[in-house]
Amino acid sequence: MSRTSLVAGSVLALLLLGCGGTLEPSASPDPAEEQEAREAPAAPEAPEETDDPFADFDRDGSRELAESYLDVPEDEIEESGMVRVVRRGDEDFMVTMDLRPGRLNLELDDDGSGTYVVTRVKVETPDGQDPLIVE
C-alpha cells in the first residue's frame, strides 16, 4: 500500500468518525419496524351508545322545569349555559346556534306594570327540529 493510499484512507476514516459514522457495515433496517413507522395512527373507536349526550334527555322533566319559569320576573332569572333570555318585549337577542338539549330559551313580555316576566319558554330538544314550547 502506498503512502498516499494510507493517508487517504486515514483521512476518510477520520471524516467518517467525526461525522458520527462507523467503519462497520451498517445494519439493514427491519422491514416490520419500517412498516410500523409508516402506518397512520389508529382511528378512535366509535363511542358506545351509552356515550350519547342526548340519550338522557327527559322531555317530561324539561316541560315541568319550563313551566316553573312562567310568570317569573326578569330580575329573578339566573342565566346560565342552560337558561338564557332570547327575547325581551320587541327586542330579540343574538344567541349561539349550538344545540343543547334541555336548554331553556326564555321570552319575556311586560306584564303591564313595567316588569318583564317570562311568558314563553322554548326547550331545545335532541333533534333540534321539534322544540318543546311552554306558554
Secondary structure, DSSP 8 states (H G I E B T S, - for coil): --HHHHHHHHHHHHHHHHTT--SS------HHHHHHHHS---------GGG-TTTT--HHHHHHHHHHHTT-BGGG---BTTEEEEEETTEE--------TT-EEEEEEE-SSS-EEEEEEEE--TTSSS-EEE-
